[in-house]
């Protein structure tokens, strides 16, 4: 080619470029705004990173990296490899174009003429990216040149280089410098050294080349970057082999994997970032504390645990630890915060709160902690205490504080399983079955609940019996709407009991780990066969729930309430209140305090709280004051759901149905009501049935309280009935 023609080449190319129709190129701000990482970052409430989760399996693209956060070595290597005169040209390197044209004329291999700006234009315009079987055609080259000139007019050089580094493909699915740095070198782009930068730049030219060719090209770049220095190409090839086979960037990493996945499931489309309600420092402390404690329990067959922390006022989740992690658990993917488990004794506070609200019991009422045999439809139910010993007559305060099982079951006989189940649902605990399905074992936590639901129910107690839905990990935009689920006076009394170290002492001792130096109320629980251990409680500001066990359901070995979840609970509360006080709640209206004494030295005299109208100064077994509460009367026959078929050939008087009751004290005045109307009194009632569906209630005539109820259906010959 004559020299004069080479000199005219730029003008000829410009003329050709001007004839190319190219789509309008976006601005730098648009490109950055439209950039979509293949991962979603879950942040805490203050913007600190909690978890990174891959959400796009088709590409490996990291976060957008500003040019200032790219190592100088990488910028140098990229310019030496792709565009030496980047800061000198205006989009098209005419000197490189001339060299390429001359080389093509004489079949000499030379560096391509595409500048970084031209390559970026091709990355932004699909039409300029397509290759024919022989590579890009002349029209595409001219289109790239024209687009590059346009970019150089509208964008700054630093913006062009920044966008290029974030969008250029490197190897396989890897796009952009952030994904490359973290996948192949396990570090952020600002930390890349000269050797790593040379390999990264070499990959742009040959993304799918074998490691040996990448290393050869990288070695040439490294010599250009470090003139006069000795370059060990064999060592670089070994490093390239190791790096190109590595994928050190896991699909998910961080300290809140379970919450992150939960938040992502709530999104119709993936987002680059999600801001959660968690506190990163609290989340880290909760995770490390749980892991450390579980390591101490490894000899007792314990490997899993979960933690949730709620803000009492808003219901926001401040910490969500779903598992002890891969290093400790064989089922680390299971989210213990929402998994259904038997809660053990942690349901007892709601049972006693209901009995107190119904004025069946007071905190000083005496319950009989002795061997009990309770008749049920499935046979005799014989509850046992944790230590297999009985304490005799004990007050409600002592029974709840020391977590005695038999008094709790006797209290449920007073309240009724289905009535108690309705109370639990009102407090936010979703039961799969009705109360009669669980029977009297519901008092000891035979139903399955999640840690999140249980903690939120305790938050109801912390808020004076007012409930609202717990947050799902996102910041609460407005103040939650509360509904009154538990009597405020009963909630206060139960909280006072759960704070009382003396009430806990018979089971946990006076120096229990549950005894904090600031005001808290807490209850532990252990499910059947030591499969689950719980500690749930609240301060004036926070509710903390901890579960310890095995995701597989395997029993633990000799793990009690004080050695299982309780130490984790106590450390979390101490962390939360290291510089924040927790003051006791003020008693609500309708409560009064008075000094009470107990006959036969059953318990020491003390100040006790009462719902107004239930107070009395003395509780004894000798007829002075209250009697020990025995099992309440209940309907023993017929069974709930009985269907009675009337025989038209038998006189009606001979088809009477007999209702029978058992239990209760001799002083109780039993009354029968059928469909709301009084039908008779006493422990036995013969009744002349009539067709239809009926509700039968056993009532304490003195207090008007319903002791038990059942539903029956009577069918008569020729009587139509609906199902």
Number of C-alpha atoms within 10 A of each C-alpha: 9 6 8 8 10 18 13 10 16 17 12 12 16 15 13 15 21 14 12 16 10 16 11 9 16 13 13 17 11 10 14 17 10 9 17 17 24 23 24 23 25 28 22 25 19 12 15 16 19 25 22 23 20 19 20 14 11 9 17 24 25 26 18 20 19 16 19 10 12 19 17 18 19 25 18 18 26 23 17 18 20 20 21 17 16 19 11 10 16 19 26 26 22 19 15 19 20 16 17 20 19 15 15 12 10 10 10 12 9 13 14 15 20 21 26 25 29 26 20 23 26 21 18 18 18 9 14 22 17 13 11 8 7 6 9 13 13 9 14 20 19 21 25 30 29 25 31 25 20 17 24 18 12 13 13 12 16 13 18 21 19 22 23 21 25 23 22 17 23 22 19 10 13 22 21 23 29 24 28 26 23 17 22 21 21 17 16 18 23 19 18 20 13 20 21 23 26 31 28 26 26 26 21 17 16 14 16 13 13 12 21 16 16 26 27 18 20 28 23 15 24 27 16 16 18 11 10 8 10 9 15 11 18 13 12 23 20 13 16 25 16 13 18 16 11 13 13 14 17 11 13 18 14 14 22 26 24 20 25 24 16 13 17 17 11 10 10 7 8 18 16 17 15 21 19 27 22 27 20 22 13 17 22 16 15 26 23 15 18 27 23 13 18 25 15 10 17 14 11 14 16 25 26 27 33 28 30 26 31 27 22 25 16 18 25 23 27 26 27 30 26 27 29 29 21 10 9 17 20 15 16 20 15 18 21 29 25 17 15 15 22 24 28 26 26 27 26 29 25 24 27 29 27 25 20 24 18 15 17 17 23 25 25 26 24 27 24 23 25 16 15 17 12 16 15 12 12 7 9 11 16 14 21 18 17 14 9 9 12 18 14 15 22 23 26 26 25 26 27 25 28 22 26 26 25 25 33 30 29 23 26 27 24 23 22 24 24 21 16 24 25 15 18 22 14 20 27 22 22 17 15 10 12 15 20 17 13 17 22 26 21 27 30 26 22 19 24 18 19 19 29 28 21 24 28 31 29 30 32 29 31 27 23 23 25 21 26 23 18 22 19 18 23 18 18 16 7 7 9 16 10 14 13 15 21 23 18 25 24 30 29 23 26 28 26 22 27 24 25 20 20 15 22 25 15 16 17 20 15 15 11 15 17 28 19 17 9 17 17 26 26 28 28 30 27 27 20 14 12 19 22 30 31 29 30 28 29 31 26 19 19 23 30 30 31 31 32 30 28 21 23 13 12 14 18 23 15 12 21 19 24 19 14 28 30 28 20 29 31 21 18 22 22 15 14 18 16 9 8 11 13 17 12 15 15 8 17 14 10 11 18 16 13 12 13 18 20 23 17 10 9 16 17 9 14 12 12 21 25 23 24 13 10 14 19 17 15 16 23 20 16 11 10 11 16 18 17 21 22 18 22 20 21 24 21 17 16 16 14 17 13 13 15 17 14 20 12 10 7 9 10 13 10 8 16 15 15 13 19 17 19 15 17 20 14 7 7 16 16 23 22 27 17 17 13 11 10 13 15 15 16 14 20 17 17 13 15 12 20 15 16 16 17 17 15 22 24 26 23 20 14 11 11 12 16 19 20 24 18 17 17 16 19 17 18 17 11 8 10 10 12 5 4
